[in-house]
Amino acid sequence: EEAEPDPRYAELARRQAAVKIITVPILTLHGGDDRVVFAQSSEGLEEHFTAFYRRVVLDGIGHFPTREASDQVSRLLAAFLDSHGKR
């Protein structure tokens, strides 16, 4: 069961909803066992991106992938930056 949205973030949610297309490369890393922001929340968003988009769900990882799987996150981020950005 999902919690009700926090009213403190209503303006941010409104602004995010107004943005229909994101035109920069995106790498989304999601902990498969995250109980704060469920991995399902990032499913099916591909239509909102016109540039490269990759979504990776890290099995067995919770809300803090950079702490829980730092080596894996570093490898994924380095590969993304090598292809789409600068280090």
C-alpha positions in Angstrom: 0.0 0.0 0.0 1.3 3.4 -1.0 1.3 6.4 1.4 -0.5 9.6 0.5 1.7 12.2 -1.2 3.4 14.7 1.1 1.7 18.1 0.7 5.1 19.8 1.1 6.0 18.4 -2.4 2.7 19.3 -4.1 4.3 22.2 -6.2 7.2 20.0 -7.3 4.8 17.2 -8.3 2.7 19.7 -10.2 5.8 21.0 -12.1 7.0 17.5 -12.8 3.6 16.5 -14.2 3.7 19.6 -16.5 7.0 18.4 -18.1 6.0 15.9 -20.8 9.3 15.2 -22.5 12.8 15.0 -21.1 15.5 15.6 -23.8 18.7 14.7 -22.0 20.2 11.2 -21.5 18.8 9.5 -18.3 20.0 6.6 -16.2 17.6 5.5 -13.5 18.9 3.2 -10.8 16.3 1.7 -8.5 16.7 -0.6 -5.6 14.5 -3.7 -6.2 13.8 -4.0 -2.4 13.2 -0.2 -1.9 10.3 0.2 0.5 10.3 4.0 0.4 10.1 4.6 -3.4 8.9 1.3 -4.9 10.7 0.2 -8.1 7.4 0.0 -9.9 7.1 3.8 -9.7 9.7 4.1 -12.5 8.1 1.5 -14.8 6.7 2.5 -18.2 8.1 6.0 -18.4 10.0 5.5 -21.6 7.6 7.6 -23.6 8.7 10.7 -21.7 12.3 10.6 -22.9 13.6 11.5 -26.4 17.3 10.8 -25.7 18.9 7.7 -24.3 16.9 6.2 -21.3 17.9 3.2 -19.2 16.2 1.9 -16.1 18.1 -0.6 -13.9 16.4 -2.3 -11.0 19.1 -3.6 -8.6 17.9 -6.8 -7.1 18.2 -7.2 -3.4 19.0 -3.5 -2.9 16.9 -1.1 -0.8 16.5 2.7 -0.7 20.3 3.5 -0.7 21.9 1.9 -3.8 25.0 4.1 -3.5 25.6 2.7 0.0 24.3 -0.9 -0.5 25.8 -1.6 -3.9 28.4 1.1 -4.5 30.6 -1.0 -6.8 27.7 -1.9 -9.0 26.4 1.7 -9.1 29.9 3.0 -9.9 30.2 0.6 -12.9 26.8 1.5 -14.2 27.4 5.3 -13.8 30.9 5.1 -15.3 29.5 3.3 -18.4 26.7 5.8 -18.7 29.0 8.8 -18.4 31.5 7.2 -20.9 28.7 7.0 -23.4 26.6 10.1 -22.7 28.5 12.6 -20.6 31.8 13.6 -19.0 33.5 12.5 -15.9 
